[in-house]
């Protein structure tokens, strides 16, 4: 048996935002074959991309590639002589530029009708962390050519299922920061549409709300604030600071607690991709229809 973690991104493009347009965006991004720096000397790219259908719904499945961009002309160390390698020693290094070390492959599935991308973020022999995936798609989908055609694409790391509830359940909330980028109108329920109606009319791209309280009892978020926070967890971020039962100050943020759903499967029976697709199909409704507790 093997255990992995699955994470998710919310990928939102400006209107028009039909499923077909999201699929087109992914295929055009794949055609660029562009690598993006994701951490230190590690880079990543959209390595494979093809159309699929899951339970009658269109989907895009593929692979994320990650490798180490070795800089041959950088400083090298001679471990035998415990000294910096000189120019003669460095001249002996002969690594073809098209060969890259520490290569890893991570499968993903993207649901264009809900614009969510799910991927394996951790396994025993590698990791493609949510932050790395965010940097890849933030850089790739907003390159000059794609941005000119599709506009600014917003990427949000989906937080763990309970993070927002834990923020709002703090015994005493002293500070609440909500940063929300109005989501696609087609994704919203009636109450949410009313909440953002004025923002859309004013052409607002982002709304930031900060609530502070010096009262001993702290804040009591209204239903409207709670609804705004619920939307912001997948379209921005929510940070809360308060006091727990022991009297200690605690800070929680949806940005710092990404979704990492642990799944155990048998690789002799299931491939990584088939396991990801079946798990993603079950996990997607839980991400979309989060209920505040």
N, C-alpha and C positions, 0 to 999 in steps of 0.2 A: 504494500500500500504506500501511497505517496500523498503528502499534504502540501497544498499550495495556498497562496492568498490571492484573492481577486479584488481589484480596485476599479474605479470608474471615473470618467470625465464627462462633464456636460459641455457640449460643443454647440454654440449658438451663433448663427450667422444673421445679418440684418435681413429684413424683408426684401424680396419674397423668400420664404424659407420652406419650400415644399420638399418632401422626401427626395424627389428626383434631383433637386438642386444640391442637396447634401451629398448624394451619391456622386454627382458630377464633380463637386469640390474634391472629394477624396480621390477620384481617378485622376484629376488634373494635378493634385498634389503628388500622387505617386509618379506621374510622368516626369516630374521635375528631377527626381533622383537626387534630391538635395539633402545633405547631412547637416545636422544641427548639433552644436555643442550642448551637452546636457549636464556635465559635471567634470571639472578639471580637464583632463585630456581625453575624456570619453565623449564620443559623438554617437548620434543615432539617426536613423532614417526610416521612412516607410518602405519596408523591404518587399512586401507582397501585398496585393490588393485585388480582390475579385468579388463580383456580385454573387449573392446567395439568397435563399429564402428560408425563413424559420417560422414554422407554423403559419404559412401563408403570407407572412410579412416580409417585405424586402429587407435585406441586410447586406452589409459589406464585411467580409472576413479577410484577414490577412495576417501579416507578421511585422513586428517591429524589430529592427536590427540594431545592435549596439556593439561597438568595438572601441579599442584604444588607439588613438591617433598618435602613434609613436613618432617623436621628433628626433630623427637621427642626428641632426646637427646640434642638438643640445649637449649639455655637459654629461659625460659618462664617468663611471667609477670603476677602477680596477680593483676587484676584491682580493686578488692574489697578492698584490703589492700594497694594498691599503692606501691608494692614492688616486688622484684625479687622472683619468686617461689622457695621454698626450695626443697630439695630432696624428702621429704615425699609427698609434693604436686605433684611433677612431677611423683612420683610412681603411682599416681591415673590415669594418662593418659593411656588409653588403646585403641589405634587405630590400627586395623589390617594393616600389612605392605602392603597388596595388595589393600587397598582402598586409592584412591588419590583424594584430593579436587580440586576445581576450574577446573573441566574438561570441555573442549570445543572441538567441532568437526567442522572441516572445509573441505568442499568438494574441490576436484581438478580434472582437466582433463589435460592429457598430450598427445600431438600430436607427436609421434615418428618421423614422416617424416620431421618435422621442429624442433624437439627437444625443443619445448616450453611447459612449464607447467603453466597453469593459475589456479588461486584459489581465493576464497573470502578472502580478506585481512581485511575488516572492515565491521561490521554490528552493529546494535543498542545494542546487548547484548554480544559483544565480538570482538576480533581482533586477526588475525594471520598475523602480519606485514610482509612486504617484507624482512626485515632484519632477522626476526625469521625464515622465510621459507628458506632463504639463509643459515643460520647457520645449520638448520636441514639437508638439502640436501648436503651441503658441508661436514658435519661430517659423514652422513650416507653413501653416495655414495663413499666416499674415505676411508672407513674402510679397515683394512688389507686384508681380504679375497676378497672383491670386487676390491680393487685397484690392487691386484696381478693378477686378471683375466682380468680386463677391462682397467687398467691404470688410470692415474690421470684424474678425471672428473672435468671440469671447470664449475663453476656456476656464472652467471651474472644476477643481478637484472635488468629487463628491465626498462629503464627510461621512464618518461612521453613523450608523443608523440612529444611535442614541445621543449624539453629542449635543444637538440643540435642546433636546428635552432635559439633559443634565444641566445645561446653562440656565434654562428657565425654571428648573426645580431647585436651584440654590436656595437654602433657607433664608438668606438675606442677599438680595442683589443690590450692589452699590453703583455699578456702572454697566451700561449696555451700549455697545457699538454695533450698528447695523449698516452695512454697505451693500446696496442692492442695485443690480443692473436690470432694468425691466425686461423680463423674459418675453419670448414670443407670445403674442396675444392668443394664438390658437391653442396654446398649452394651458390656458388659465380657466379656472372655474369662474362663475359669475361674480362672486365676491372679490376675487383677485382682479378681475377686469375693471370693476368699479374703482378699486384701490389705485390702479395705475392709469386710469382714464386721463386724468389731468396731466400726468407726466408725459404720456404719448402726445397729447395736444401741444405741449410746450417743447417737444423735441428733446426731453431730458434723457441723457445716456446713463446717468448714475445718480442715485440718491443716497446721501449719508445722514444717518440720524445718531446722535449721541445723547444718552440719558444719564444724568448723575443724581445721586441722592446722598445727602448727609444725615438723613433721618435714621434713627436707630432701626426702624422697621424696613428700611430700604425701599426699593422700587416695587411697584405692582404693575407690570406691563399690561396695557389694555389689549382687548381682542384684536384691534387693528395692528398694534405693534407686534403681537404674537404672529399674526398672519404675515406681516412684512418679514419677520425673522424666518418664518417657515420657507418663504420664497427665496430669501437671501442665502440660505444654506446651500442651494444649488446654483445660485445666480449672484455670487458675491461672497460675503463672509459675515459671520456674527461672532462677536467677542463679548464675554461677560466676566465681570469681576465681582466677587462677593465674599461672604463669610460662611464657612461650613458649620456643622453642629459642634465641632470642637473649638470654634472661635478663631480658626486659622483663615487667613486670606487665601482665596483660590481664584485662579484665572483659567478660563476655558475658551478655546477658539475653534470654530469649525475648520479653519485652515490648517490647524495643527493636529487634527485628528482625522486623517483620511480613512475612508472605508477600506477595510482589509478583511474581506470575508474569507474565513478559512474553510477549505474544502478538502476532503480526503477521497481519493479515488484509486482504482486498481489499474495501473498502466498496461497490464496484460489484457484488459477487457476494453478500456477506453483510451483513445488518444487524448493528448492535451487539448486539442482543438474541440473535439466532441464533448469533453468534460466542460470546457469553458462555455460552449454554446448552451448546453443544457442548464448549467448553473446560471448563466446570464439571463436566460429566458425566465427563470424562476425569481431571480434577484431584481430584475428591472421593475416589476410592479411595486416592490417594497421601496425602491428608491423614489419612484414617481409619487406614490401615495403615502408618503410619510405622515404619520399622525402624531401630533404633540400630546405627550402624556402629562 
